[in-house]
Structures are given as structure tokens and as C-alpha cells.
């Protein structure tokens, strides 16, 4: 799981204009994510904040247990600073976003500490998503539909591959096709709004 701290810093700044406590909470979050760096080199994808924060995180090399405990405390503090129902949607979404990111951080810390999760448990912990489950009956219905739409005697997978081939752009025509597509989009857009040159 990679975390892009630029987004978080921007989010914290937006909320900060309305709630100075959120600025402090946002900084705590960024520092916690940076603390994960020494444990998982790929955890922070990009960081453009104060260089000393990153250096401090690398020097301290906090334990995964301490990071997780602080994340749990931060979730409680963010909940205590939750905006009222009347707050604008962006402010409310930023609070939800930070809490979700902290839950993912705790999930990753647990995994790095040795906790083994199933695929669904891991996707839920890190991405708040679980792949949908489908029955064989549902798949049979889809296959029947494909059979009807792709008639022939060859196995269905071969007929499907043959159907898909008509949408593949040959490498030597990619530039021409995309240039034409962009020009088509541009000319249609110009019918409705003014675009800058180029």
C-alpha cells in the first residue's frame, strides 16, 4: 500500500482554515505515516513536507506497536473533533478520509508485525473494499448471454478473444488513432466551451 502525503497535507490545510485543531491532527497523521517508512520502504509514495519530519521518523524508527497505538488514539481524537452535520461536505469527507487512512495504517502495521490475513481481510483492512462474491448460477447467466452474442462453433473463450481483437489498435497506428481521437474530442468540446490554445 502506498500513501501519497501530498494529498493529505493539502486536505489538512483546507480543513485547517475552518478548524485549527484539524491542522494538528493532520500533522500527527503525516508523522505517523512517515514513521511507517523505516518498516516499509514503499509505504510513502511521495512526500513534500518538511524534510526534518522525515529525518526524525527515520532516526526514531518507532515500533509498529507504538505507531498502531498512536494511530488508534488519533482516530479517537479525530472523532472528538468531528465537524457538525451542518459543515460543508468537503470538511466532513476529510474527517472520514483521515480515519479510513489511519485504519489502513493500523492494518498494514499489523501485517508487518506478522498478522496473517485472508485476501478479503487484507483488502478490507487496506482499501476498505472486498471483492464481490458471485455464485456459479450468476456466471452461468453471463456465459449464456455471451454465447448468444458471440455465435459460432469454437469454444466461447476463443470467440471472445476473436471479438476483442477488433478493438486492438496496431502499434504502428497508435499515434494516428489517438491524435484523431483527441482532435475529435477537442472539436466537439469547442462547440460548447472555449479552450486555451494547445
Backbone as a printed PyTorch tensor [residue, N CA C, xyz], in Angstrom:
tensor([[[  0.8470,  -1.1790,   0.0000],
         [  0.0000,   0.0000,   0.0000],
         [  0.8820,   1.2280,   0.0000]],

        [[  0.6500,   2.1110,  -0.9350],
         [  1.4140,   3.3410,  -0.9970],
         [  0.5390,   4.4970,  -0.5600]],

        [[  1.1390,   5.4550,   0.1270],
         [  0.3920,   6.6160,   0.5990],
         [  1.0150,   7.8650,  -0.0090]],

        [[  0.1930,   8.7010,  -0.5730],
         [  0.6520,   9.9500,  -1.1680],
         [  0.3490,  11.0670,  -0.1800]],

        [[  1.3880,  11.5440,   0.5150],
         [  1.1710,  12.5160,   1.5710],
         [  0.8880,  13.9170,   1.0610]],

        [[  1.1030,  14.1720,  -0.2140],
         [  0.7680,  15.4840,  -0.7670],
         [ -0.7180,  15.7390,  -0.5900]],

        [[ -1.5310,  14.7450,  -0.9070],
         [ -2.9810,  14.8630,  -0.7990],
         [ -3.3860,  15.1330,   0.6420]],

        [[ -2.7630,  14.4040,   1.5610],
         [ -3.1120,  14.5570,   2.9680],
         [ -2.7440,  15.9450,   3.4590]],

        [[ -1.5720,  16.4220,   3.0750],
         [ -1.1510,  17.7490,   3.5120],
         [ -2.1190,  18.8100,   2.9840]],

        [[ -2.5220,  18.6690,   1.7240],
         [ -3.4700,  19.6190,   1.1400],
         [ -4.8020,  19.5360,   1.8690]],

        [[ -5.2370,  18.3030,   2.1540],
         [ -6.5070,  18.1140,   2.8460],
         [ -6.4600,  18.7730,   4.2180]],

        [[ -5.3650,  18.5670,   4.9350],
         [ -5.2440,  19.1460,   6.2650],
         [ -5.2610,  20.6660,   6.1930]],

        [[ -4.6400,  21.2170,   5.1710],
         [ -4.6020,  22.6710,   5.0120],
         [ -5.9920,  23.2260,   4.7650]],

        [[ -6.7770,  22.5490,   3.9300],
         [ -8.1390,  23.0140,   3.6420],
         [ -8.9670,  23.0360,   4.9160]],

        [[ -8.8760,  21.9610,   5.6890],
         [ -9.6740,  21.8980,   6.9080],
         [ -9.1550,  22.8930,   7.9300]],

        [[ -7.8320,  23.0900,   7.9250],
         [ -7.2040,  23.9920,   8.8770],
         [ -7.8250,  25.3790,   8.8420]],

        [[ -8.2410,  25.8140,   7.6580],
         [ -8.8350,  27.1410,   7.5300],
         [-10.0960,  27.2480,   8.3710]],

        [[-10.7660,  26.1100,   8.6340],
         [-12.0040,  26.1390,   9.3890],
         [-11.8160,  25.6530,  10.8230]],

        [[-10.7630,  24.9160,  11.0720],
         [-10.5960,  24.2890,  12.3720],
         [ -9.1110,  24.0800,  12.6300]],

        [[ -8.5250,  24.9280,  13.4860],
         [ -7.0820,  24.8390,  13.6980],
         [ -6.6910,  23.5100,  14.3350]],

        [[ -7.5860,  22.8690,  15.0720],
         [ -7.2730,  21.5670,  15.6490],
         [ -7.0030,  20.5390,  14.5470]],

        [[ -7.7010,  20.6690,  13.4290],
         [ -7.5340,  19.7110,  12.3440],
         [ -6.1270,  19.7900,  11.7590]],

        [[ -5.5210,  20.9710,  11.8050],
         [ -4.1540,  21.1080,  11.3220],
         [ -3.2120,  20.2550,  12.1720]],

        [[ -3.4110,  20.2990,  13.4820],
         [ -2.5990,  19.4940,  14.3950],
         [ -2.8390,  18.0070,  14.1620]],

        [[ -4.1130,  17.6370,  13.9880],
         [ -4.4480,  16.2360,  13.7320],
         [ -3.8340,  15.7720,  12.4140]],

        [[ -3.8890,  16.6280,  11.3920],
         [ -3.2950,  16.2970,  10.1010],
         [ -1.7960,  16.0940,  10.2130]],

        [[ -1.1300,  16.9420,  10.9860],
         [  0.3220,  16.7880,  11.1750],
         [  0.6380,  15.4800,  11.8820]],

        [[ -0.1550,  15.1390,  12.8910],
         [  0.0700,  13.8680,  13.5920],
         [ -0.0720,  12.6970,  12.6330]],

        [[ -1.0700,  12.7830,  11.7490],
         [ -1.2640,  11.7140,  10.7630],
         [ -0.0490,  11.5900,   9.8440]],

        [[  0.4140,  12.7090,   9.3190],
         [  1.5550,  12.6850,   8.3990],
         [  2.7710,  12.0900,   9.1010]],

        [[  3.0120,  12.4840,  10.3400],
         [  4.1670,  11.9510,  11.0800],
         [  4.0400,  10.4430,  11.3160]],

        [[  2.8120,   9.9780,  11.5590],
         [  2.6100,   8.5300,  11.7360],
         [  2.9100,   7.7640,  10.4570]],

        [[  2.4570,   8.3080,   9.3360],
         [  2.7210,   7.6480,   8.0580],
         [  4.2240,   7.6280,   7.7860]],

        [[  4.8990,   8.7280,   8.0600],
         [  6.3540,   8.7670,   7.8760],
         [  7.0430,   7.7580,   8.7850]],

        [[  6.4830,   7.5290,   9.9710],
         [  7.0610,   6.5460,  10.8910],
         [  6.9880,   5.1310,  10.3320]],

        [[  6.0500,   4.8960,   9.4040],
         [  5.9570,   3.5720,   8.7650],
         [  7.0840,   3.3510,   7.7630]],

        [[  7.6510,   4.4390,   7.2510],
         [  8.7000,   4.3490,   6.2300],
         [  9.8450,   3.4040,   6.5650]],

        [[ 10.4410,   3.4880,   7.7700],
         [ 11.5370,   2.5800,   8.1020],
         [ 11.1270,   1.0990,   8.1270]],

        [[  9.8230,   0.8360,   8.2770],
         [  9.3390,  -0.5490,   8.3140],
         [  8.9250,  -1.0480,   6.9260]],

        [[  8.5200,  -0.1120,   6.0520],
         [  8.0420,  -0.4640,   4.7170],
         [  8.4640,   0.6610,   3.7630]],

        [[  9.5410,   0.4280,   3.0160],
         [ 10.1280,   1.4670,   2.1600],
         [  9.1510,   1.9750,   1.1030]],

        [[  8.1580,   1.1710,   0.7300],
         [  7.2010,   1.5780,  -0.3110],
         [  5.9410,   2.2320,   0.2500]],

        [[  5.8490,   2.3840,   1.5600],
         [  4.6090,   2.8730,   2.1460],
         [  4.3150,   4.3140,   1.7580]],

        [[  5.3330,   5.1440,   1.7330],
         [  5.1540,   6.5470,   1.3500],
         [  5.6210,   6.7080,  -0.0910]],

        [[  4.6780,   6.9670,  -0.9560],
         [  4.9740,   7.0910,  -2.3850],
         [  5.6230,   8.4310,  -2.7070]],

        [[  5.1400,   9.5030,  -2.0910],
         [  5.6820,  10.8360,  -2.3420],
         [  5.4410,  11.6920,  -1.1080]],

        [[  6.4280,  12.4940,  -0.7540],
         [  6.3030,  13.3660,   0.4060],
         [  6.9960,  14.6850,   0.1040]],

        [[  6.2690,  15.7920,   0.2880],
         [  6.8260,  17.1140,   0.0000],
         [  6.7220,  18.0450,   1.1990]],

        [[  6.6180,  17.4610,   2.3760],
         [  6.5360,  18.2820,   3.5800],
         [  7.9250,  18.6180,   4.1050]],

        [[  7.9840,  19.1120,   5.3530],
         [  9.2720,  19.4690,   5.9440],
         [ 10.2270,  18.2720,   5.9860]],

        [[ 11.4310,  18.4650,   5.4710],
         [ 12.4220,  17.3720,   5.4090],
         [ 12.7600,  16.8490,   6.8000]],

        [[ 12.7380,  17.7470,   7.7880],
         [ 13.1140,  17.3090,   9.1400],
         [ 12.1120,  16.3000,   9.7140]],

        [[ 10.8520,  16.3550,   9.2880],
         [  9.8800,  15.3640,   9.7650],
         [ 10.2890,  13.9700,   9.3220]],

        [[ 10.6690,  13.8650,   8.0580],
         [ 11.0630,  12.5590,   7.5340],
         [ 12.3530,  12.0790,   8.2200]],

        [[ 13.3210,  12.9780,   8.3860],
         [ 14.5860,  12.6060,   9.0440],
         [ 14.3260,  12.1380,  10.4680]],

        [[ 13.4440,  12.8400,  11.1600],
         [ 13.1110,  12.4670,  12.5360],
         [ 12.4820,  11.0770,  12.5860]],

        [[ 11.5760,  10.8060,  11.6540],
         [ 10.9170,   9.4870,  11.6120],
         [ 11.9360,   8.3870,  11.3630]],

        [[ 12.8790,   8.6430,  10.4670],
         [ 13.9050,   7.6420,  10.1630],
         [ 14.8330,   7.4360,  11.3520]],

        [[ 15.1730,   8.5150,  12.0630],
         [ 16.0740,   8.4110,  13.2160],
         [ 15.4030,   7.6960,  14.3870]],

        [[ 14.1270,   8.0100,  14.6210],
         [ 13.4230,   7.4040,  15.7580],
         [ 13.1330,   5.9320,  15.5480]],

        [[ 12.8090,   5.5470,  14.3250],
         [ 12.3950,   4.1760,  13.9840],
         [ 11.5000,   3.5950,  15.0870]],

        [[ 10.3240,   4.2000,  15.1910],
         [  9.3690,   3.7840,  16.2060],
         [  8.8820,   2.3710,  15.9440]],

        [[  8.4890,   1.6840,  16.9820],
         [  7.9980,   0.3120,  16.8280],
         [  6.6300,   0.3220,  16.1620]],

        [[  6.3070,  -0.7950,  15.4980],
         [  4.9960,  -0.9250,  14.8590],
         [  3.8790,  -0.8400,  15.8950]],

        [[  4.1270,  -1.3900,  17.0740],
         [  3.1200,  -1.3540,  18.1330],
         [  2.8440,   0.0800,  18.5690]],

        [[  3.9020,   0.8980,  18.6920],
         [  3.7280,   2.2970,  19.0990],
         [  2.9940,   3.0840,  18.0090]],

        [[  3.3420,   2.8270,  16.7600],
         [  2.6780,   3.5030,  15.6520],
         [  1.1910,   3.1700,  15.6450]],

        [[  0.8860,   1.8830,  15.8080],
         [ -0.5080,   1.4420,  15.8080],
         [ -1.2870,   2.0420,  16.9800]],

        [[ -0.6630,   2.0780,  18.1500],
         [ -1.3300,   2.6420,  19.3350],
         [ -1.6070,   4.1350,  19.1340]],

        [[ -0.6260,   4.8480,  18.5730],
         [ -0.8300,   6.2770,  18.3160],
         [ -1.9000,   6.5030,  17.2570]],

        [[ -1.9580,   5.6140,  16.2740],
         [ -2.9890,   5.7250,  15.2360],
         [ -4.3750,   5.5380,  15.8570]],

        [[ -4.4840,   4.5760,  16.7650],
         [ -5.7650,   4.3350,  17.4400],
         [ -6.1840,   5.5650,  18.2500]],

        [[ -5.2230,   6.1790,  18.9300],
         [ -5.5070,   7.3810,  19.7120],
         [ -5.9110,   8.5430,  18.7960]],

        [[ -5.2370,   8.6460,  17.6580],
         [ -5.5400,   9.7190,  16.7120],
         [ -6.9480,   9.5650,  16.1350]],

        [[ -7.3610,   8.3410,  15.8830],
         [ -8.7310,   8.1070,  15.3970],
         [ -9.7340,   8.6520,  16.4130]],

        [[ -9.4820,   8.4100,  17.6860],
         [-10.3780,   8.9130,  18.7400],
         [-10.3800,  10.4430,  18.7750]],

        [[ -9.2000,  11.0270,  18.6310],
         [ -9.1000,  12.4840,  18.6550],
         [ -9.7970,  13.1140,  17.4470]],

        [[ -9.6920,  12.4580,  16.2870],
         [-10.3790,  12.9660,  15.0880],
         [-11.8870,  12.8600,  15.2740]],

        [[-12.3280,  11.7400,  15.8830],
         [-13.7620,  11.5730,  16.1440],
         [-14.2590,  12.6760,  17.0800]],

        [[-13.4420,  13.0300,  18.0750],
         [-13.8310,  14.0900,  19.0210],
         [-13.8970,  15.4540,  18.3390]],

        [[-13.1250,  15.6170,  17.2530],
         [-13.1050,  16.8940,  16.5260],
         [-14.0020,  16.8530,  15.2900]],

        [[-14.8710,  15.8470,  15.2180],
         [-15.7280,  15.6900,  14.0370],
         [-16.5490,  16.9450,  13.8000]],

        [[-16.6580,  17.3360,  12.5290],
         [-17.4300,  18.5460,  12.2220],
         [-18.9190,  18.3040,  12.4180]],

        [[-19.6760,  19.3660,  12.6420],
         [-21.1270,  19.1980,  12.7980],
         [-21.7710,  18.7910,  11.4730]],

        [[-22.9750,  18.2800,  11.5510],
         [-23.7230,  17.8680,  10.3520],
         [-23.8810,  19.0170,   9.3570]],

        [[-23.8540,  20.2370,   9.8760],
         [-24.0510,  21.4030,   9.0190],
         [-22.7810,  21.8210,   8.2760]],

        [[-21.6540,  21.1880,   8.6060],
         [-20.3900,  21.5310,   7.9390],
         [-20.4630,  21.1610,   6.4590]],

        [[-19.6370,  21.8390,   5.6560],
         [-19.6510,  21.5400,   4.2290],
         [-19.1650,  20.1060,   3.9840]],

        [[-19.5470,  19.5730,   2.8360],
         [-19.2650,  18.1740,   2.5250],
         [-17.7740,  17.8720,   2.5190]],

        [[-16.9490,  18.7710,   1.9770],
         [-15.5090,  18.5300,   1.9140],
         [-14.9280,  18.3410,   3.3070]],

        [[-15.3180,  19.1770,   4.2370],
         [-14.8190,  19.0700,   5.6090],
         [-15.2010,  17.7230,   6.2110]],

        [[-16.4530,  17.3250,   6.0240],
         [-16.9010,  16.0360,   6.5690],
         [-16.1640,  14.8700,   5.9160]],

        [[-15.9770,  14.9500,   4.5840],
         [-15.2790,  13.8770,   3.8720],
         [-13.8200,  13.7700,   4.2880]],

        [[-13.1880,  14.9030,   4.5850],
         [-11.7880,  14.8660,   5.0080],
         [-11.6280,  14.1570,   6.3430]],

        [[-12.5740,  14.3550,   7.2390],
         [-12.5290,  13.6380,   8.5120],
         [-12.6600,  12.1320,   8.2790]],

        [[-13.6270,  11.7520,   7.4670],
         [-13.8270,  10.3280,   7.1580],
         [-12.5750,   9.7570,   6.4960]],

        [[-12.0010,  10.5280,   5.5610],
         [-10.8020,  10.0990,   4.8350],
         [ -9.6390,   9.8300,   5.7940]],

        [[ -9.4010,  10.7620,   6.7250],
         [ -8.2860,  10.5690,   7.6590],
         [ -8.4980,   9.3380,   8.5340]],

        [[ -9.7060,   9.1480,   9.0060],
         [ -9.9890,   7.9680,   9.8370],
         [ -9.7440,   6.6910,   9.0370]],

        [[-10.2140,   6.6590,   7.7990],
         [-10.0450,   5.4670,   6.9600],
         [ -8.5680,   5.1950,   6.6830]],

        [[ -7.8050,   6.2640,   6.4330],
         [ -6.3740,   6.1060,   6.1920],
         [ -5.6570,   5.5810,   7.4340]],

        [[ -6.0870,   6.0390,   8.5990],
         [ -5.4810,   5.5570,   9.8430],
         [ -5.8150,   4.0880,  10.0960]],

        [[ -7.0430,   3.6840,   9.7480],
         [ -7.4060,   2.2710,   9.8840],
         [ -6.5400,   1.4220,   8.9610]],

        [[ -6.2880,   1.9200,   7.7540],
         [ -5.4230,   1.1980,   6.8130],
         [ -3.9960,   1.1370,   7.3430]],

        [[ -3.5320,   2.2200,   7.9400],
         [ -2.1850,   2.2410,   8.5180],
         [ -2.0720,   1.1840,   9.6210]],

        [[ -3.0900,   1.1010,  10.4610],
         [ -3.0640,   0.0970,  11.5260],
         [ -3.0930,  -1.3200,  10.9490]],

        [[ -3.8630,  -1.5020,   9.8780],
         [ -3.8950,  -2.8130,   9.2330],
         [ -2.5330,  -3.1960,   8.6810]],

        [[ -1.8600,  -2.2440,   8.0350],
         [ -0.5330,  -2.5170,   7.4710],
         [  0.4860,  -2.7700,   8.5740]],

        [[  0.4030,  -2.0050,   9.6540],
         [  1.3160,  -2.2140,  10.7810],
         [  1.1420,  -3.6220,  11.3490]],

        [[ -0.0990,  -4.0640,  11.4660],
         [ -0.3720,  -5.4130,  11.9800],
         [  0.2080,  -6.4700,  11.0440]],

        [[  0.0660,  -6.2580,   9.7460],
         [  0.6110,  -7.2130,   8.7790],
         [  2.1360,  -7.2740,   8.8630]],

        [[  2.7650,  -6.1050,   8.9770],
         [  4.2240,  -6.0760,   9.0790],
         [  4.6960,  -6.7210,  10.3790]],

        [[  3.8460,  -6.6860,  11.4040],
         [  4.1860,  -7.3030,  12.6880],
         [  3.9350,  -8.8120,  12.6830]],

        [[  3.3910,  -9.3350,  11.5790],
         [  3.2140, -10.7740,  11.4650],
         [  1.7850, -11.2710,  11.4010]],

        [[  0.8050, -10.3920,  11.5290],
         [ -0.5950, -10.8150,  11.4340],
         [ -0.8840, -11.2830,  10.0140]],

        [[ -1.4610, -12.4930,   9.8970],
         [ -1.7880, -13.0370,   8.5810],
         [ -3.2730, -12.8350,   8.3180]],

        [[ -3.5750, -12.2780,   7.1490],
         [ -4.9580, -12.0080,   6.7830],
         [ -5.3120, -12.7450,   5.5030]],

        [[ -6.5800, -13.0940,   5.3720],
         [ -7.0430, -13.6540,   4.1060],
         [ -7.0560, -12.5210,   3.0760]],

        [[ -7.2460, -12.8610,   1.8080],
         [ -7.2850, -11.8370,   0.7610],
         [ -8.3650, -10.7990,   1.0590]],

        [[ -9.5740, -11.2680,   1.4060],
         [-10.6720, -10.3530,   1.6860],
         [-10.3970,  -9.4950,   2.9190]],

        [[ -9.8220, -10.0970,   3.9550],
         [ -9.4960,  -9.3370,   5.1620],
         [ -8.4650,  -8.2540,   4.8590]],

        [[ -7.4700,  -8.6050,   4.0500],
         [ -6.4220,  -7.6380,   3.7020],
         [ -6.9850,  -6.4980,   2.8530]],

        [[ -7.7920,  -6.8270,   1.8500],
         [ -8.3490,  -5.7710,   1.0000],
         [ -9.2630,  -4.8540,   1.8100]],

        [[ -9.9860,  -5.4090,   2.7720],
         [-10.8490,  -4.6050,   3.6350],
         [-10.0050,  -3.7100,   4.5430]],

        [[ -8.9570,  -4.2930,   5.1330],
         [ -8.1050,  -3.5370,   6.0570],
         [ -7.3600,  -2.4100,   5.3550]],

        [[ -6.8320,  -2.6750,   4.1660],
         [ -6.0000,  -1.6830,   3.4890],
         [ -6.7740,  -0.7430,   2.5800]],

        [[ -7.8220,  -1.2590,   1.9320],
         [ -8.5020,  -0.4720,   0.9070],
         [ -9.9940,  -0.2710,   1.1600]],

        [[-10.4910,  -0.7870,   2.2760],
         [-11.9100,  -0.6700,   2.6080],
         [-12.7960,  -1.2280,   1.4980]],

        [[-12.3360,  -2.3080,   0.8920],
         [-13.0940,  -2.9260,  -0.2030],
         [-12.9170,  -4.4310,  -0.1540]],

        [[-13.9650,  -5.1300,  -0.4920],
         [-13.9180,  -6.5950,  -0.5740],
         [-14.4870,  -6.9810,  -1.9290]],

        [[-13.7970,  -7.8690,  -2.6180],
         [-14.2610,  -8.3110,  -3.9350],
         [-15.6360,  -8.9520,  -3.7930]],

        [[-16.5380,  -8.6530,  -4.7100],
         [-17.8810,  -9.2510,  -4.6150],
         [-17.8370, -10.7560,  -4.8420]],

        [[-18.7540, -11.4450,  -4.2250],
         [-18.8600, -12.9000,  -4.3950],
         [-20.0100, -13.1790,  -5.3560]],

        [[-19.7690, -14.0550,  -6.3170],
         [-20.8030, -14.4240,  -7.2760],
         [-20.9740, -15.9360,  -7.2760]],

        [[-22.2100, -16.3610,  -7.4510],
         [-22.4940, -17.7910,  -7.4860],
         [-22.2310, -18.3270,  -8.8970]],

        [[-22.1050, -19.6300,  -8.9940],
         [-21.9260, -20.2640, -10.3070],
         [-23.1280, -19.9830, -11.2010]],

        [[-24.3000, -19.8640, -10.5890],
         [-25.5100, -19.5710, -11.3560],
         [-25.4060, -18.2060, -12.0340]],

        [[-24.8600, -17.2160, -11.3010],
         [-24.6880, -15.8790, -11.8850],
         [-23.7330, -15.9400, -13.0770]],

        [[-22.6350, -16.6700, -12.9200],
         [-21.6780, -16.7900, -14.0190],
         [-22.3040, -17.5240, -15.2040]],

        [[-23.1170, -18.5350, -14.9130],
         [-23.7790, -19.2870, -15.9840],
         [-24.6750, -18.3590, -16.8040]],

        [[-25.3580, -17.4280, -16.1330],
         [-26.2110, -16.4760, -16.8320],
         [-25.4060, -15.5790, -17.7600]],

        [[-24.2530, -15.1190, -17.3020],
         [-23.3880, -14.2640, -18.1160],
         [-22.8540, -15.0540, -19.3120]],

        [[-22.4400, -16.2890, -19.0640],
         [-21.9110, -17.1200, -20.1510],
         [-22.9840, -17.3940, -21.2020]],

        [[-24.2240, -17.6010, -20.7710],
         [-25.3270, -17.8170, -21.7140],
         [-25.5280, -16.5930, -22.5890]],

        [[-25.4400, -15.4320, -21.9650],
         [-25.6020, -14.1830, -22.7130],
         [-24.4890, -14.0350, -23.7510]],

        [[-23.2570, -14.3400, -23.3310],
         [-22.1250, -14.2600, -24.2660],
         [-22.2730, -15.2630, -25.4030]],

        [[-22.7310, -16.4490, -25.0670],
         [-22.9440, -17.4830, -26.0970],
         [-23.8830, -16.9530, -27.1760]],

        [[-24.9410, -16.2680, -26.7650],
         [-25.9320, -15.7470, -27.7090],
         [-25.3640, -14.5940, -28.5360]],

        [[-24.5260, -13.7730, -27.9200],
         [-23.9900, -12.5990, -28.6130],
         [-22.7750, -12.9200, -29.4730]],

        [[-22.1170, -14.0320, -29.1780],
         [-20.9250, -14.4280, -29.9420],
         [-21.1450, -15.8240, -30.5330]],

        [[-22.0220, -15.9300, -31.5290],
         [-22.3460, -17.2510, -32.0730],
         [-21.1480, -17.8810, -32.7830]],

        [[-21.1890, -19.1950, -32.8900],
         [-20.1260, -19.9360, -33.5700],
         [-19.9370, -21.2890, -32.9270]],

        [[-19.0320, -22.0700, -33.5210],
         [-18.8130, -23.4380, -33.0220],
         [-17.5690, -23.5390, -32.1450]],

        [[-16.6410, -22.5580, -32.2420],
         [-15.4150, -22.5970, -31.4350],
         [-15.7640, -22.4090, -29.9590]],

        [[-14.8620, -22.8350, -29.0540],
         [-15.1140, -22.5880, -27.6250],
         [-15.3440, -21.0970, -27.3650]],

        [[-16.1650, -20.7850, -26.3870],
         [-16.5530, -19.4080, -26.0980],
         [-15.3370, -18.5040, -25.8750]],

        [[-14.3260, -18.9880, -25.1660],
         [-13.1550, -18.1510, -24.8810],
         [-12.4600, -17.7290, -26.1820]],

        [[-12.4200, -18.6130, -27.1540],
         [-11.7950, -18.2760, -28.4410],
         [-12.6420, -17.2590, -29.1950]],

        [[-13.9690, -17.4320, -29.1670],
         [-14.8560, -16.4720, -29.8310],
         [-14.7510, -15.1010, -29.1780]],

        [[-14.6220, -15.1000, -27.8650],
         [-14.4870, -13.8310, -27.1380],
         [-13.1610, -13.1480, -27.5070]],

        [[-12.0770, -13.9040, -27.5360],
         [-10.7750, -13.3370, -27.9220],
         [-10.8270, -12.7640, -29.3370]],

        [[-11.5060, -13.4730, -30.2320],
         [-11.6360, -13.0040, -31.6180],
         [-12.4230, -11.6890, -31.6610]],

        [[-13.4720, -11.6170, -30.8610],
         [-14.2770, -10.3970, -30.7790],
         [-13.4320,  -9.2230, -30.2800]],

        [[-12.6130,  -9.4510, -29.2520],
         [-11.7880,  -8.3880, -28.6610],
         [-10.7210,  -7.8750, -29.6180]],

        [[-10.2450,  -8.7250, -30.5010],
         [ -9.1620,  -8.3370, -31.4160],
         [ -9.5260,  -7.1350, -32.2780]],

        [[-10.8180,  -6.9890, -32.5910],
         [-11.2240,  -5.8730, -33.4490],
         [-11.0510,  -4.5130, -32.7750]],

        [[-10.8360,  -4.5060, -31.4580],
         [-10.6620,  -3.2510, -30.7220],
         [ -9.1950,  -2.9430, -30.4230]],

        [[ -8.3000,  -3.8220, -30.8090],
         [ -6.8670,  -3.6070, -30.5650],
         [ -6.3000,  -2.7260, -31.6760]],

        [[ -5.6630,  -1.6500, -31.2880],
         [ -5.0550,  -0.7350, -32.2550],
         [ -3.6310,  -1.2090, -32.5260]],

        [[ -3.2990,  -1.4530, -33.7840],
         [ -1.9190,  -1.8690, -34.0930],
         [ -0.9250,  -0.8010, -33.6220]],

        [[  0.2060,  -1.2500, -33.1260],
         [  1.2120,  -0.3490, -32.5650],
         [  1.5740,   0.7890, -33.5310]],

        [[  1.7150,   0.4650, -34.8270],
         [  2.1360,   1.4830, -35.7930],
         [  1.0370,   2.5190, -36.0780]],

        [[ -0.1960,   2.2840, -35.5690],
         [ -1.2890,   3.2290, -35.8040],
         [ -1.7240,   3.9510, -34.5180]],

        [[ -1.0690,   3.6420, -33.4030],
         [ -1.4650,   4.2340, -32.1180],
         [ -1.4550,   5.7600, -32.1650]],

        [[ -0.3480,   6.3340, -32.6480],
         [ -0.2350,   7.7900, -32.6600],
         [ -1.3440,   8.4210, -33.5070]],

        [[ -1.5590,   7.8860, -34.6910],
         [ -2.5800,   8.4470, -35.5810],
         [ -3.9750,   8.3360, -34.9660]],

        [[ -4.2750,   7.1880, -34.3530],
         [ -5.5970,   6.9760, -33.7570],
         [ -5.8220,   7.9310, -32.5940]],

        [[ -4.8240,   8.0520, -31.7060],
         [ -5.0060,   8.9220, -30.5520],
         [ -5.0230,  10.3930, -30.9500]],

        [[ -4.2470,  10.7700, -31.9360],
         [ -4.2860,  12.1510, -32.4310],
         [ -5.6770,  12.4610, -32.9710]],

        [[ -6.2330,  11.5440, -33.7590],
         [ -7.5860,  11.7500, -34.3030],
         [ -8.6210,  11.7970, -33.1830]],

        [[ -8.4740,  10.9340, -32.1840],
         [ -9.4340,  10.9070, -31.0750],
         [ -9.3840,  12.2130, -30.2790]],

        [[ -8.1710,  12.6920, -30.0120],
         [ -8.0280,  13.9410, -29.2500],
         [ -8.5850,  15.1090, -30.0490]],

        [[ -8.3070,  15.1430, -31.3270],
         [ -8.8490,  16.2130, -32.1720],
         [-10.3740,  16.1650, -32.2190]],

        [[-10.9270,  14.9500, -32.3080],
         [-12.3830,  14.7960, -32.2930],
         [-12.9850,  15.3260, -30.9990]],

        [[-12.3610,  14.9750, -29.8800],
         [-12.8470,  15.4670, -28.5790],
         [-12.7270,  16.9820, -28.5040]],

        [[-11.5970,  17.5040, -28.9690],
         [-11.3720,  18.9450, -28.9180],
         [-12.4100,  19.6970, -29.7560]],

        [[-12.6550,  19.2300, -30.9800],
         [-13.6020,  19.9390, -31.8470],
         [-15.0110,  19.9060, -31.2690]],

        [[-15.3930,  18.7870, -30.6440],
         [-16.7260,  18.7230, -30.0310],
         [-16.8090,  19.6120, -28.7880]],

        [[-15.7210,  19.6440, -28.0180],
         [-15.7020,  20.4890, -26.8200],
         [-15.8020,  21.9580, -27.1930]],

        [[-15.1100,  22.3550, -28.2620],
         [-15.1190,  23.7550, -28.6970],
         [-16.5110,  24.2370, -29.1040]],

        [[-17.3950,  23.3230, -29.3910],
         [-18.7750,  23.7090, -29.7130],
         [-19.5160,  24.2210, -28.4790]],

        [[-18.9560,  23.8820, -27.2940],
         [-19.6420,  24.2220, -26.0480],
         [-18.8690,  25.1830, -25.1560]],

        [[-17.5300,  25.0600, -25.1260],
         [-16.7230,  25.9330, -24.2700],
         [-15.4430,  26.3360, -24.9850]],

        [[-14.8820,  27.4750, -24.5440],
         [-13.6260,  27.9670, -25.1110],
         [-12.4590,  27.2320, -24.4380]],

        [[-11.5140,  26.7570, -25.2250],
         [-10.3300,  26.0800, -24.6910],
         [ -9.1010,  26.9300, -24.9500]],

        [[ -8.0950,  26.8460, -24.0820],
         [ -6.8500,  27.5760, -24.3620],
         [ -6.1240,  26.9090, -25.5450]],

        [[ -5.2780,  27.6730, -26.2520],
         [ -4.5410,  27.0810, -27.3800],
         [ -3.6980,  25.8930, -26.9280]],

        [[ -3.6630,  24.8480, -27.7650],
         [ -2.8290,  23.6780, -27.4660],
         [ -3.4000,  22.7630, -26.4100]]])
